Amino acid sequence: MPNSPIVMPKMSMTMTEGELISYTVSIGQEVKAGDVVAHVATDKIDMEVESEMSGKVIELCAQPNQMINVGDPIIVLETEGEDLLAGLFTSAAPSEPREIEQTKAEEPAAEVAELTPSNSVLAMPGARVKARAQGIDLTTIKPKSPSRVIQVTDLVTRIDPIRRAKARAQIAKVTMASAQIPQFTVVREVPLENRFGKTATKRCATLLRAWQRTLSLMPHLHVTWQNDAAQELTEVKVAVAMEAPYGFVTPVISVPSYALENWELEVFQVIENAAIGKISLDNLSGATTSLTDLGDYDVLQANVMLIPPQATALSVGKIRKIKGNLKMNVGLTMDHRVGDPGDAAKALVQFEHALAEVI
């Protein structure tokens, strides 16, 4: 019978190695195509690896917490049938991981606490997801709310100092590259007819739509700066900066120029997953601009940095009421090689109009 390895997947264009967190199979166990066989991680992201074939596990090639090069085997299977694919899986082509499945809510706002089957603990779905991801026993958690329902905020994130240090080192590389860009930030106070979304997660889709409309009307700003020239872009793909256990992460969300069924629900799921460090391959690369919402941190505004080669970065602050009127500060950081402060000011005016249309 032929032996076929399952290899360390490539989870981003720059990834060269990953960490084996744990195996979900043992030697001698039969697995089927699509079965999850291991948990792996980069500095910030945890993923599940599934087998692309059926067979029996005959070798576990690494130990938990061991770093493995992309394309190197992590498991070897004994598969049935003729060895028609001999040598194919020994190349550096990685197996694709899949995002950890989570229960989808029909409506993002309609989260309902659920009773876990094994005990009498009431917990919100987001709290249960985070508890599973971090191995937290919900029976040991004391909820702070009068309802006695465990919230995500009741869970203390368990931080691995080594992984956190690696994450900060990666962030340092990005910010050092950003520091080489001539950039400026313009801020505008935007009036709101209606309050939208109580949290950054629920505001995200609305902000993305407004920013997409703005860039579609000002295509000279929707560019990247590469090889000493502006490169025009078509599809708007936004890196949404948000907090995760090991630092800020930036899941990339494609924003369609037309109404797409279930798109807002998909955005909600991507953001919820990223908050616990789970980002799929489809949401790891290709960003053309970025969005940072710091409203949940009670921050009025922020001068965010550009992520090369992106030329624009939008930021929003806390929605507040001033003399009975709702207002929100919106900042736009721009590459000076692409536009001037006047261009950024015009873009913020256009964003204000677009936001009023989509709220």
Secondary structure as GFF3:
##gff-version 3
##sequence-region A 1 359
A	DSSP	beta_strand	3	7	.	.	.	ID=ss1
A	DSSP	beta_strand	17	23	.	.	.	ID=ss2
A	DSSP	beta_strand	30	31	.	.	.	ID=ss3
A	DSSP	beta_strand	36	41	.	.	.	ID=ss4
A	DSSP	beta_strand	46	50	.	.	.	ID=ss5
A	DSSP	beta_strand	55	60	.	.	.	ID=ss6
A	DSSP	beta_strand	67	69	.	.	.	ID=ss7
A	DSSP	beta_strand	73	78	.	.	.	ID=ss8
A	DSSP	three_ten_helix	88	90	.	.	.	ID=ss9
A	DSSP	beta_strand	97	98	.	.	.	ID=ss10
A	DSSP	beta_strand	114	115	.	.	.	ID=ss11
A	DSSP	beta_strand	122	123	.	.	.	ID=ss12
A	DSSP	alpha_helix	125	134	.	.	.	ID=ss13
A	DSSP	three_ten_helix	138	140	.	.	.	ID=ss14
A	DSSP	three_ten_helix	152	154	.	.	.	ID=ss15
A	DSSP	alpha_helix	161	178	.	.	.	ID=ss16
A	DSSP	beta_strand	183	192	.	.	.	ID=ss17
A	DSSP	alpha_helix	200	217	.	.	.	ID=ss18
A	DSSP	three_ten_helix	219	221	.	.	.	ID=ss19
A	DSSP	beta_strand	223	226	.	.	.	ID=ss20
A	DSSP	beta_strand	229	232	.	.	.	ID=ss21
A	DSSP	beta_strand	236	244	.	.	.	ID=ss22
A	DSSP	beta_strand	247	249	.	.	.	ID=ss23
A	DSSP	beta_strand	252	255	.	.	.	ID=ss24
A	DSSP	alpha_helix	263	274	.	.	.	ID=ss25
A	DSSP	three_ten_helix	281	283	.	.	.	ID=ss26
A	DSSP	beta_strand	289	293	.	.	.	ID=ss27
A	DSSP	three_ten_helix	295	297	.	.	.	ID=ss28
A	DSSP	beta_strand	312	316	.	.	.	ID=ss29
A	DSSP	beta_strand	320	322	.	.	.	ID=ss30
A	DSSP	beta_strand	325	335	.	.	.	ID=ss31
A	DSSP	alpha_helix	341	358	.	.	.	ID=ss32
###
